[in-house]
Amino acid sequence: MSVIDVHRVQGVAIVVGWGLLFVWGLGLFLRKRDAGRLYWGLLVVLQLALGLQLVAGLVQLALGGQPQILHWVYGAVLPAGVLVLCHVLTRGLVQPPYHLFFTWAALLVFGLTGRALMTGFA
């Protein structure tokens, strides 16, 4: 399996994962429950996956790939900004639901990474 194939498969998994995190967080919010270890664990895995995806993209670039600039914006720059903002905002919360910002961020990152996938497959 080439770096390009790994990048594509991981890209699809990332989009699906962020969608799952959003639905999960929304369900927790509607049921007025706090997020548990599995929710936070999935968030960590998805953030790490975005980092690995960036590394795979940089490898492709070093090997002569020429992705569209929007692919980088949607797949790395904007998701990173959204997640940094969520970490900052969540740090200031004094009562539950602590996962609320990350749930809405998951929806945004789902859309952004989905769009990155579309520009990457084009």
N, C-alpha and C positions, 0 to 999 in steps of 0.2 A: 504494500500500500504506500503510495507516494505522499509527500507532505501536502500536496494539494487535496488528495482524497481525505486525509486526516482532518485538514482544515474544514472541508465541507461537512463531513460527518459530525465533527465537534460543533460546527456552527448550527446545524439543525438541532442537536441535543441542547445547546445553550438556549435557543429560542423556545423550545418545548419546556425546558426547565424553568425559565422565567415566567412563562404562562402558568405553569403548575404552581409556582410560588405565589403568584397573584391570586389565583382561585383559592388556594389554601388559606392565604391571609384574609381574603374577603369572607370566607366561611367562618374563620375564627372571629372576625369582627362582628359578623351578623349574629353569631351565637354568644357574643360577649365573653370570649375566652382568650386567655393569654397564649402567645406562641410558646411552644415547648422546644426541647432540644433538637427535635427532628427538623422543625421549621428553620431554626437558626443554623443548624448543620447544613441544610440545603442552601441557605443563603451563602454560607462560607464556600461551599463547593462551587456554586455558580460564579462567585467572585473570582475564585482561583481559576476556574475554567476560562473566564474572560481574559485573565492574564496569560494563560497558556495559549489561548487563541491569538493573542497579540504577538507572542513569541513565534508561533507558527507562521503568522502573516509576515513578520520581519524576515524569517528564513526564506519564505517565498520571494520576498522583495530582493534579498541578497542573491538569490538564484536567478534573477532576471525578470521576475514577475512585475507587471505594471497594473496594479489595481486602480480603479477609479478613486478619486479623492473622496467621494461621498461614501464609499465603502469604509474607509478609515474613520470618517466623521461619525457615521451611524454605528459602526461596530466597536469603536474604541473611545474616541474623544467624548462624545455625548454620554454614553453609559458611565464612563468614569466620573464625569462631572455630576451626574445624577446621584451616583452612589456616594461620592464624597459629601455632597450636600445632605444626603440622608443620615450619614454618620454624624455630621455636625448637628443636625436638627434633633436626632434621637438622643444625643448626649444630654440635651437640655430637658428631656421629659422627666417629670417627677412622679407620674402615676400612669398605669396602663391605659390604653394598649400600646406597648412599646414597639410593636411590630407595624403600627399603622403607616409610618412614613415608608418603610421598606415594602409594604404591600403595594402602595401606589407607585413606588419606584419600580417595582417588578413589572407593573403594567407598562410603564414608560420604556423600560429596558427591553421588555418583550417586543414592543413595537419598533424600537430602534434597531435591535439586533435582527428582527425580521426583515426590516428594510435593508440592512447591511447584507443579509443573505440574498435578497433580490438583486442588489447591485453586483454582488459577487458572482452570481450565476449568470448574469447578463453577458 
